[in-house]
Amino acid sequence: MTTAWTADHIGSLAPDAASLTAARKLRGKWSGAGIHDTALWGLCKGSGSRPYQTIVDLGGPAYKCTCPSRKFPCKHALSLLLSWSAGEVPAAENVADFAADWLNGRATRAAKKSAPEAKPAASSGATADQRRARVTAGLADLDTWLTDQVRTGLAQSDRSLRAFETVAARMVDAQAPGVAATLRQLPLATTHSDWPRLLLREYARLHLLTTAHTRLDDLSPGLRASVRTHIGYQTPAETVRTETPVRDVWLVLGVRTTTEDGLYTRRVWLRGRTSGRWALILDHHYGSPAFPHDTPAPGFQVDANLHFYPAAAALRAIWGDRHTDIPEPFTTIPMDTAPTFPDEGSAAVDPDGGENGSHAVDSGRRSGEIRPGGIAAALEDQARALGADPFLRSWPVLLADVVPVRNEKGWDVVEPGGDALPVSTTEGEPWRLLGLSGGHPVTVLGEWTVDGLVPVAALADGVMVDVGVAQGTPIPVRGASEDAASAELVSAALVGTARRQADMSGLATPVASSATTLTGDPAAVLLESIALQDCFARGGITAGSAEHGSAAADDERPLLPAAAGARLIDMLADNSPFLEEWFTLAGPRDFRAPDGLVSVLLDRAKALAPHREPLLRLAGARGRWLAAQHPGWKSLVRAAAEDDSVWSHGRATERRSWLAQLRQRDAAAASAALAGSWRTESGPGKADLLAVLADGLSLTDEPLLETALDDRRAEVRRLAADLLGRLPDSAFAQRMSQRAAAWLSFGTGPVTPSLVTTGPGVLDDAARRDGVGDSFGYTAYHAGGAPDLAAEWLQRVVAGTPLRHWERLLGSAEAAVRVSMSEAVCGPMFAGWTDAALAQGDPEWARALFAAISGPNIRNADSDKQRALFALQPEADQVSYLRGLDSSWLAEIESMLRAMPQPWPGPMAEHVLRLLTERAQLCADRPGAPSLVPGSYRTLFRAASAHFPTGVVPIVSGLARRCADPYWEQAFDQLAHDLIERKTMLEELQ
């Protein structure tokens, strides 16, 4: 039996993150699963009556599923693989019939494909000759157009999108799609300030390519193959497989995806562990990045054969035979092996004046002390590749122990000795690479282009991390540095060779000596000279210099588990409803995020204010270091909690955070710190700082709160009064009790005495100081068609009065709410009692008031206040109340459930499921009733997925199986899937 694959390897096969997430939700839904040799199969219950038949050929791998998904592998295949990885699929003696039929068909087709066929001796040579003739004619037209542009002058040429598209269409007709793709990118070059140089460089490359095609038979086999590839000739995979295979343990270092006009291109970089040879696996897919799954994920290695496409600097390859079943992870990359190149010469110009392009760097550079994995070695490799194939646009480089640095000039990667290479920022700035490094050396995989180094991945702590910044365009459109030697030629091309003769004396000596031998059309000579100078400049580039910056401080906290970190990133991208629970569970463990995720966390912290503080805590010291360098993240910088200077010199957000952390450690010290600086605090920040005292409030805070009652700002005074109202033993509470006693009395009624108010017509200064006259912001009460201010004052007084005052006067809470009151008193009294019960956290009053204001005959009840009162009650009372409601009260139940502790108690979850099941049964009996479809309870299902205990998954799955309505079955299935996802999430944080 085949060895089970790892979860990481299975995850690398997923077409996207959503498919992998959906696959995890299907755990536990399989029946009839089995494995025999390389055959894996199972039945998965879906929304229909018949389960989906899922088959995996592990030898391919290949997948078959009867579901309608267009993704390969689909979520069912991924789930089956995950179940097998977890040991949940038993071995079988025989393959199931439905799986055997498909597997036998695959074997038959494979045998036919591999069997030699007697093909008629059809003349494919004639077809090839016709294709070459069409390409030759098309390129001749292109070359005429190129020389016309230079002859008449680039300044006068038509640089519109239509002009380039017309020429590109001609190349498509001529069956030269590679040239057409280049032409369609040229309008991007015209948008830059240095467009003449960029455009002339691309024109020179195209002219050189057309010239090479005319001499195709005179070129070496490797260069001939390269020219054909750049023009757009296709090389069938069957032909490539006839090339001699290269066996090695291939390290998968990185993946880069680009897109152009809906065509997604994936570039997977491999490096041989023994040979040090580079390889590129290139895949295309139109419409979406759904690529084949035959390539392991970055960070894994596989012993396999590769067949390389013919080329002067062979790089692209396809997979051959595999010599290991399962890819293995690697933690190191050998640097003592140098990439190999073809032995063929090239006509490219050598920087020292030689003609062999495979030696495009001087012998001193090669024979000197070049550090393996260093910048000099990388530049030598790319120069040799460029010498072999002057049409190359990029070449892979692997740089060991380099530090990314952001400075005034831009971005660089710097070696320990100070040598540096510029980093391309045409697609975005490499903040993820900087966050991963933290100012410390890392090993970086990138593509060296005319724009500079494009980072792809980095090895840090034995793990390959994706550091790509975007899905970019496949053709660079600007150079990283000016080439002063070609400035005179650019000026001549701008005016036109018909008006101005190009002066070659400014070119580099080796280039000038070759350019002077060129004859013919001056426009063609100029283009060829530019091509020579460009190749010389790119091949002879040397390292610059830069200084190392400061490094991030170490963070000794435990590292967030990798699986939990990956899930967090997915949840942040979707703004998942599970985020709150995730942060609640992760908070006490005080994890630090993996360095490679710090930049992502900072980006989401900027956008998601509710989760900002927990995200910044996860980012930790590395996050503070990185945010300080990013213009858009500087506002997120939080000083360390142990830094006492924050209180005197920190920003507003830092000071509040520092005070809140001190409040948690020492409440009295926090109160004293705020009291000491109170008079110097700015007005807008006082309320925020005072609000920190809400946690751990005690009589120790009373002097400061009394001082705050005299503040000039209304919001500060109101907050101080609210906080004092939470202290029944405070002087503020005593003053409110005295006012309540003076303002309320029992009048005579027809049956029993009624509570009436004799409140003052005008408030005195003391009452105004205590906030009695503060406005609610809306008109709460009316009398005779006018606002009733006396009723508002009464509510304020009652809200600030200790509840024990009313117990002495009226009896228990249940007795108090039944006291007869005049109509003018009833509203303010109940509203004030509600505010007092919430402020003082009294569950007895909360129970009595909730019962009084939650009856069916009570109108205009504040639902938020109802939930708050419900939340104060013991859990047993909450469950008892809600379980007494039937399915007609589902809206009320859903509202009150928001106030219950999470996760919801098991009995409450079972009651909700029972009520939903009743709705499902009614829907089956009355199909089409709008109020009975599961969509009417979408928010309740969503809340249940976030707050149900995960132990009810079997109950939910059983209900789904018993549903007669398919839509309700699907809703219960989705709920079960979400609960399984939450359960996995919780396990990852253990």
Beta strands, then each sheet from edge to edge (+ up, - down):
strand 1: 30-36
strand 2: 39-44
strand 3: 52-57
strand 4: 62-65
strand 5: 246-260
strand 6: 263-272
strand 7: 278-286
strand 8: 300-308
strand 9: 317-322
strand 10: 328-329
strand 11: 394-407
strand 12: 410-414
strand 13: 419-422
strand 14: 442-449
strand 15: 452-460
strand 16: 463-466
strand 17: 544-545
strand 18: 744-747
strand 19: 754-757
strand 20: 782-783
strand 21: 786-787
sheet 1: 1+ 2- 3+ 4-
sheet 2: 7+ 6- 5+ 8- 9+
sheet 3: 7+ 6- 5+ 8- 10+
sheet 4: 16+ 15- 14+ 11- 12+ 13- 17+
sheet 5: 18+ 19-
sheet 6: 20+ 21-
end
